[in-house]
Amino acid sequence: MATATTAASASTKLLTTAAAATTTAATAAAAANGTRSSLAGPLACTGQRKWYIFLASSGIVLLGGVLFVLVYRLLSHLAGKIGAGRAGAAGKQPENKEKTDDSGDEDEADESTEEEVEVGWLTEAKDWAGELISGQTTTGRILVVLVFLISIASLMVYIIDTASMKQTEECIRWSDSLSQQIDLAFNVIFLIYFFIRFIAAQDKLLFWFEMYSLVDILTIPPSFVSIYLNRNWIGLRSTRALRILSLPDVLQYLNILKTSTSIRLFQLMTFFASLVLTAAGFVHLIENSGDPPSFTNPNISFNMTYPTCIYFVIVTMSTVGYGDIYCTTSTGRLFSALVIMGGLAVFANSIPEIADILSSRNKYGGYYRKEAGKQHIVLCGHITYESVANFLGDFLHEDREDVDVQIVILDKHVPDLELQGLFKRHFTQVEFFQGSVMNSKDLSRVGLETADACLVLANKYCPDPDAEDAANIMRVISIKNFYERIKVIIQLMQYHNKTYLLNIPSWDWKQGDDAVCIAELKLGFLAQSCLAFGFSTLLANLFTMRSYKDDKAMPKWLNNYLEGAGMEMYTEYLSPAFEGLTFPMAAELCFTRLNLLLIAVEAKNDQGTESCIAINPKENIRIEQGTQGFFIAQAAEEVKKAFFFCKRCHGDVEDSRLIKKCRCKTSVAITAKSKSQSKQKQLQQQQQQKQQHQQQAANPRSRNHPGQGQNSLPVATGGLGDGGGASPGRHLQLPGSAPEPGDISHSSRHGKLSVAHTNPISLQKLHDQMDRKFDSTGMFHWCPDVNFEDAILDREQVTATVYSNHIVVCLFADAGSPLIGLRNFVMPLRASNFHYHDLKHVIFVGNADYMRREWKTLMNFPKLSIFPGSPLNRSNLRAVNINLAEICVVLSSKQASNLDDPTLADKEAILCSLNIKAMKFDTEAPPTQQVATTPPSSNNNVRILTELSMDDNVQFLEQDDDDDPDIELYMTQPFACGTSFAISVLDSLMSTAYFNENALTLIRTLITGGATPELEQILAEGAGIRGGFSTPESLANRDRSRVSQLAVDDERLREFVTGAGAVYSDLFLGALHRYGILCIGLYRLLTPPEEGKQTLKKRYIITNPPAKFPVLLSDRVVCLQRFTNQHEGRHSHGSGAASGGPGGSSIGRPPPGGLQHQRSA
């Protein structure tokens, strides 16, 4: 380190000595020429140039510095040799330990201490200098940035001098030249920085040949020489442009450049810029000076200014050479040749690399700029053309009112051309950003903290559903970790993965978080279709936004179907005109006056803090102020009529289209105020409810213990409860009404109900009910564990038993296929609002190993059997009496992603459906299932409901239809008839959950049969469905409506459609008033016998027909039927479970009614 300090001092002395020598020479020259040379103007001295003196100063400094380092190293080497020789000689002398005294030891200690102090000081100085030039400290970064800025300023001074000086060398006093003064001040700073870099250099010799050192040597000494010579020479000051190469380092110190791509781009750009600027300065010097040594032939053909030289260098480097400007000096031409050779390398490497970087820059980067007054949502997960197109088609549908929400899509993959085209078509409302949800920086780029919600899409065709769910749950964890208050709506494939969401601390349904489970909803749709055939199509059309326009060219049945398919489910607050009305009265008012179908209302408990959805409740529930209703209508505009309806202003208005906002502002204001008050109360007690939620989840066993009131989760996503519509254990604030026979009085979970109390249940009746087992929530039928072997049917058992009115499930799955969660299919069929003898026996036909894995979740449900074998084997189908079954459901657990052609994923399901239709049977349908106007037929008429993965495969299910293969799924005959179901229709549930979470709650309640968050908490424990005591509290949960399908010629409905002019309003109002049955649609034959010869026995669904729509005796009615304590089977001739008909027969004895007959349509 002594070398570093000494050499640094020597370099400073060399610079001073060189300046003094050049000054002496300049003084002598001035004396010889006389003082007139400095007084005759700047160009008077150009006859005798002194450029060599400026160059000599730089050469002397460079040579002196190199020689000094070499000499110092030589002397150090010699000194080391001499010191080593002396140490060796001293080592050979014998040591006299006895003569060693304490004073000698102290002297040696002092010498070693001084040495250590000296070495430590030099090391510290070197470390200090290294930190300054490396930018590791704040002072160092400031110094590095300052040196760079001063270098650019010095380059600007040089450019100004080239423009102001007429020649490259001028005689001017230093005191009169502002540019020289500024340049000298800059060079003093460069000299100090040079000294610091020299101290920090590891190799002092190589330091003198570094690029930045050569730049300093070529520019610093000439600035001092110009003071003594009173001259200004342009010289090689253009080499200051090489300092531009340090710009990427400076930007990294300032934390501006962070990515490798941006750093490399700046390196290439600064290299090209510094090379051009330096070369242009050299051309400018040569062409304006002439060839050495005389410098008498400057370029007079062109005005070679510095900008012109830059242009010339760029043109020359590109090897274009336009010829408009060229060098006339020999030196300039030689340099041009060198520039061309260097340009070939630069343009062949640097320029293409720069172009590649610029062209490959992510055009989907940047940040989302939120517009004032506009909300936006973030869409992520499985982003493809199909998933995004389905989502946008429903989210941005014209029937939605005032959708002013920006959709920001975040995905790590670059969108393909098809997806880019979709974005361009919706560029005003859709914006795409490339990034990962797992990266907090990317979440910040899309403005997640200010977003209204974040929606996570799933790949419905993934080969591993559990892996897909795990990936999406990880995305939710990342999103909640970034901003825990964001509302998240996620698509999940498997129901059992729903429990993992509960492990996320910030996951809270009260904030709007929700999970749309594909398996749960899909199997729920299929299960409800077993109870009311065609209901899956009806409900799927309700939450999918579609428009209807009458087309006379279409068949009559298709027009009727599409008019119903255009209906959607909406929510709206009821006006004060509805206050005090019972639900049937409110439903009648909406149907007759507003042309709306009211199917449910939102009711509150005593405190007004909890709400639940009451579906078709009984008369003991009355409408209160600020009650929210659930409607089926064509558009959101029509539902507004329920909010604007006023008795005083619209009492005599017959045309519902004239019901607009009236001048009765008071009533409207009251309703609006009730909305805000209701929301405010919910927010105030949100924390208290959350704590109660956690306490109840921690002790689920105490919920149904005898003698204790149940503690239900305070949510509105439960099943149906009191009055046929409330959630289980929900305690509504109900006005008093006359007691109804059969109503069960029970204590409140949060206090007593204001419900009209009924007569107590007799002991005998309660004893009978105790025999029936239900789960701990009272929502489903339950039985003790059934061993898998006991549930397996062999051919002998099947032959000895005649099954009828049962449900056959043809399941295609291998032993290792992913579980689809058959529990979600069985639960709606085992809802407690069915009587036990109404339950349909379910027989699964499929792989035994696969069913063994599923059986763990099915063992506690009654009336389930398994018949091992292939569903494609006709003998297996005949063994389970498929011709006598209520319905056959075809399911598949196989995925499409592993196949070359995705459409082949449905090959087993399609082949099975066609196989069943081709089978011939000799028996006839049972009399209870025949339509009165249809004679018995010996043809195959097995009801089949097929689940499809791909929409396009629906064309293969029906060979006798006229469907165009290119039409949408919902317009095909199999879907309209309810014989097929595709999971693509569930895509619309994401937008439904965003716009109206209560509508999703209602849908989930309808199709799951009453699954509640309380039950989900129990299932999350992993113990499965647990049995509970049949207490009055749990039995009260049976009192809820269910989906049914009744024949119009049923003895309960026939009286309302007598006569030739029967219309739908007669049936709707009569069934509602007399039996509390809420009709929501018709299931009609494609060619009804009343309209002519019957050629097709297929039926199609008509959702919410108009009031004047004609009703036929051959029609069936899809309705919401209340629970009754008495068996209603004797009143119905409709479909078995829906109408209360007999269930599947027990094993070993024939079913009621003896042998079954072939079913008609």
Helices and strands as residue ranges (DSSP letters): H 2-33, G 35-38, H 51-92, G 97-99, H 102-134, H 138-164, E 169-171, G 174-176, H 178-200, H 204-207, H 211-229, E 231-233, G 237-246, H 247-253, H 260-289, H 306-317, H 330-345, I 346-350, H 351-359, E 375-381, H 385-395, E 405-411, H 417-425, E 430-434, H 440-445, G 448-450, E 453-457, H 465-482, E 488-492, G 495-497, H 498-501, G 509-511, E 514-517, H 518-531, H 535-542, H 556-565, E 568-573, G 576-578, H 583-593, E 597-604, E 611-615, E 628-633, H 636-644, H 647-650, G 656-658, H 665-684, H 686-698, G 700-704, H 763-771, E 774-775, H 788-791, H 795-800, E 807-812, H 823-829, G 836-838, E 842-846, H 848-854, G 855-857, E 864-868, H 874-879, G 882-884, E 887-892, G 902-906, H 907-918, G 927-929, E 944-948, G 951-956, G 969-971, H 973-977, E 980-982, G 983-987, H 988-995, H 997-1008, H 1013-1020, E 1027-1028, H 1032-1036, E 1042-1047, G 1054-1056, H 1064-1075, E 1078-1085, G 1089-1091, E 1099-1103, E 1116-1121, G 1129-1131, H 1136-1139
